[in-house]
Amino acid sequence: MVEVSTQTKQSGWARFWNHGGWWRALLLVVGYLVVYEGIGLLIGTAFHDQIDTKNLFATPESILFGIALAVLLGGLLALTFTWSVGWLREVFGRQPIAGRGWMWIAVPLLVIPIILRVAGTDWSKYTVAVILTTLAFGLFVGFAEEIVTRGLAVNLLRRGGYSERVVMVLSSLLFALMHSINALNGQAPLTVVITVLYTFGFGTMMYLVMRVTGSIIWPMLLHAATDPTTFLATGGIDTTTASAGSAELLSLAGIFNWIYIVFAIVAIFLVKGTVFTERKRLR
């Protein structure tokens, strides 16, 4: 009865999102992308003279105004949304369903390539300021993209009554969708396809880490370590060449991108369970 009393006091805004479902999760992600792209366009227009379009990682200012600031603001807006619907505890609290032992495999599969990229990067090509700004950008990305997909989207899908297998697949597909917009920026179609496949696999790994550790914080941190080490190692975003470091080590690290995809497919057959909350019963 306490739950029913609480629901009657909720705003129409919160009640709408509390129903959950796949289309609300899609609406949320698309809305986030529209806002994020709009913010990026405004920042790019206002600070275009600070952005090196040929080499985004040339200066701290180029990184900040070219990519980092838009991600930071997008993450803060996602956090505000989480607060507005009363989901801070659900998103940042303990996972409502425990992980399984085999899910721990995801952790070393994510950590090993990070170590390889750190070892293989030619750090002399970058100033300390560029490195620190890129690492800060990584924290922004890890926070923003994880709160949107592993936090909000997963919560919406669980509230819709879907099994964890479906939650994992759909949230990973939504994560991949977020990166398909690179096609709008003139990226080669083949690169976009490879990026979408990789991000689906990577998103699945993030879900498994969240399940087995019981917290969204750990996928946020691993995500925050993955992106900047990748960018600094390869010399750019979604590039496939080792222009800034050891080709051997970076090629070895690149193999893990395909391992993620394979492991994601395997995980589809292994993930079980459903989070069936009181909210679902009372709907």
C-alpha positions in Angstrom: 0.0 0.0 0.0 3.0 2.3 0.6 4.0 1.8 -3.1 0.5 2.7 -4.3 0.4 5.9 -2.1 3.8 6.9 -3.5 2.7 6.4 -7.1 -0.3 8.7 -6.6 2.0 11.5 -5.6 4.2 11.2 -8.6 4.1 13.8 -11.3 2.7 12.9 -14.8 6.3 13.2 -16.0 7.5 10.5 -13.6 4.5 8.3 -14.2 5.1 8.3 -17.9 8.7 7.1 -17.6 7.9 4.7 -14.7 5.9 2.5 -17.1 9.1 1.6 -18.9 9.2 -0.3 -22.2 11.4 -0.5 -25.2 9.9 2.4 -27.1 10.4 4.7 -24.1 14.0 3.6 -23.9 14.4 4.3 -27.6 12.7 7.7 -27.1 15.1 8.5 -24.3 18.2 7.6 -26.3 17.1 9.5 -29.5 16.2 12.5 -27.3 19.6 12.4 -25.7 21.3 12.2 -29.2 19.3 15.2 -30.5 20.1 17.3 -27.5 23.8 16.2 -27.5 24.2 16.9 -31.2 22.5 20.3 -30.7 24.8 21.2 -27.9 27.8 20.1 -29.9 26.7 22.2 -32.9 26.3 25.3 -30.7 29.7 24.8 -29.0 31.3 24.1 -32.4 29.9 27.3 -33.8 30.8 29.5 -30.8 34.3 28.1 -30.5 35.2 27.0 -34.0 38.4 28.9 -33.9 39.6 26.7 -31.0 38.9 23.4 -32.7 41.5 21.7 -34.9 39.3 19.8 -37.3 42.2 18.0 -38.9 43.7 16.9 -35.6 41.2 17.1 -32.8 43.8 16.0 -30.2 46.3 18.7 -31.2 45.5 21.0 -28.2 43.5 20.9 -25.0 41.2 23.6 -26.3 40.4 21.5 -29.4 39.5 18.5 -27.2 37.5 20.6 -24.8 35.4 22.5 -27.3 35.5 19.8 -30.0 34.1 16.9 -28.0 34.5 17.0 -24.3 32.2 19.9 -23.3 29.2 18.6 -25.2 29.6 15.2 -23.6 29.9 16.7 -20.1 26.8 18.8 -20.5 25.0 15.8 -22.0 25.9 13.7 -19.0 24.8 16.4 -16.6 21.4 16.6 -18.4 21.1 12.8 -18.1 21.8 13.1 -14.4 19.2 15.8 -14.1 16.7 13.6 -15.9 17.5 10.7 -13.5 16.8 12.9 -10.5 13.6 14.3 -12.1 12.0 10.9 -12.3 13.4 9.7 -8.9 15.7 7.0 -10.2 19.0 8.1 -8.6 18.9 5.2 -6.2 17.9 2.7 -8.8 20.6 3.8 -11.3 23.5 4.3 -8.8 22.4 1.8 -6.2 23.0 -2.0 -5.9 21.9 -3.9 -9.0 18.5 -5.7 -8.3 19.7 -8.9 -9.8 23.0 -10.7 -9.0 25.6 -11.5 -11.6 27.0 -15.0 -12.4 30.6 -16.2 -12.0 31.2 -16.5 -15.8 30.4 -12.7 -16.2 33.8 -11.9 -14.5 35.4 -12.9 -17.8 34.3 -9.5 -19.1 36.6 -7.7 -16.7 40.0 -9.0 -17.9 38.8 -8.8 -21.4 38.3 -5.1 -20.9 41.4 -4.4 -18.8 44.0 -6.2 -20.9 43.6 -4.1 -24.0 43.6 -0.9 -21.9 47.0 -2.0 -20.6 48.2 -2.9 -24.1 47.2 0.6 -25.4 48.9 2.3 -22.5 52.1 0.4 -23.2 51.8 0.9 -27.0 51.1 4.6 -27.1 53.8 7.0 -28.1 53.2 9.5 -25.2 55.9 11.8 -26.5 53.6 12.9 -29.3 51.3 14.6 -26.8 51.7 17.4 -24.2 50.8 16.8 -20.6 47.8 19.1 -21.0 46.5 17.2 -24.0 46.8 13.9 -22.1 45.0 15.2 -19.0 42.2 16.8 -21.1 41.8 13.5 -23.0 41.6 11.6 -19.7 39.0 14.1 -18.4 37.0 13.6 -21.6 37.1 9.8 -21.0 35.5 10.4 -17.6 32.8 12.5 -19.2 32.1 9.8 -21.8 32.1 7.0 -19.3 29.6 8.8 -17.1 27.3 10.2 -19.8 27.0 7.1 -22.0 26.8 4.6 -19.2 24.1 6.6 -17.3 22.0 6.8 -20.5 22.4 3.2 -21.6 23.3 1.0 -18.7 21.5 3.3 -16.3 18.3 4.8 -17.7 17.7 2.5 -20.7 18.3 -0.7 -18.7 15.9 0.6 -16.0 13.3 1.4 -18.6 13.6 -2.0 -20.1 13.4 -3.7 -16.7 10.3 -1.7 -15.8 8.8 -2.9 -19.0 9.0 -6.5 -17.7 11.6 -7.8 -20.1 13.9 -10.6 -19.3 17.6 -9.7 -18.6 18.6 -11.3 -21.9 16.3 -8.9 -23.7 17.5 -6.0 -21.5 21.1 -6.8 -22.3 20.5 -7.1 -26.1 18.3 -4.0 -26.4 20.4 -1.7 -24.2 23.5 -2.8 -26.2 21.7 -2.1 -29.5 20.7 1.3 -28.2 24.3 1.9 -27.2 25.3 0.9 -30.8 22.7 3.3 -32.2 24.3 6.2 -30.3 27.5 5.6 -32.3 25.8 5.1 -35.7 25.3 8.9 -35.9 28.9 9.2 -36.9 27.6 8.6 -40.4 26.0 12.1 -40.2 29.5 13.5 -39.7 30.8 12.1 -43.0 32.5 9.0 -41.6 33.0 6.2 -44.1 30.1 3.7 -44.1 32.5 0.7 -43.5 34.0 2.4 -40.5 30.4 3.2 -39.2 29.4 -0.5 -39.6 32.6 -1.7 -37.8 32.0 0.9 -35.0 28.4 -0.2 -34.5 29.4 -3.9 -34.3 32.1 -3.1 -31.9 29.9 -0.9 -29.7 27.3 -3.6 -29.5 29.9 -6.0 -28.2 31.4 -3.4 -25.9 28.0 -2.4 -24.6 27.3 -6.1 -23.7 30.6 -6.2 -21.8 29.6 -3.1 -19.9 26.3 -4.7 -19.0 28.0 -7.9 -17.8 30.4 -5.8 -15.6 27.5 -3.9 -14.1 25.7 -7.2 -13.3 28.7 -9.0 -11.8 30.0 -6.0 -9.8 26.5 -5.0 -8.8 27.2 -1.3 -9.6 27.1 1.0 -12.6 30.2 2.8 -11.3 32.6 0.0 -12.5 31.4 0.1 -16.1 31.6 3.9 -16.0 35.3 3.7 -14.9 36.2 1.0 -17.4 34.5 2.9 -20.1 36.3 6.0 -19.0 39.7 4.2 -19.3 38.9 2.6 -22.7 38.0 5.6 -24.8 40.9 8.0 -24.0 43.5 5.2 -24.2 42.1 4.2 -27.6 42.1 7.8 -28.9 45.6 8.5 -27.7 46.9 5.2 -29.0 45.4 5.5 -32.5 45.6 9.3 -32.8 41.9 9.8 -33.3 38.3 8.8 -32.9 37.1 5.6 -34.5 40.4 5.3 -36.5 41.9 1.9 -37.3 45.6 2.8 -37.7 48.3 2.9 -35.1 49.5 6.3 -36.1 50.5 7.3 -32.6 52.2 4.2 -31.1 53.4 0.6 -31.4 51.6 -1.1 -34.3 52.2 -4.6 -32.7 50.7 -3.8 -29.3 47.8 -1.8 -30.7 47.0 -4.6 -33.2 47.0 -7.1 -30.4 44.6 -4.8 -28.4 42.4 -4.4 -31.5 41.8 -8.1 -31.5 39.7 -7.7 -28.4 37.2 -5.6 -30.3 36.2 -8.8 -32.2 36.4 -10.9 -29.0 33.8 -8.6 -27.5 31.4 -9.3 -30.4 31.9 -13.0 -30.1 31.5 -13.0 -26.3 28.4 -10.9 -26.7 26.8 -13.5 -28.9 27.7 -16.2 -26.4 26.3 -14.1 -23.5 22.9 -14.0 -25.2 22.5 -17.7 -24.6 23.8 -17.5 -21.0 22.1 -14.5 -19.5 18.9 -15.4 -17.6 16.6 -13.9 -15.0 14.0 -11.1 -14.9 13.7 -8.1 -12.6 10.0 -8.1 -11.8 9.3 -5.2 -9.5 6.3 -4.1 -7.4 5.9 -1.2 -9.9 5.2 -3.7 -12.6 2.6 -5.6 -10.6 0.8 -2.4 -9.7 0.5 -1.1 -13.2 
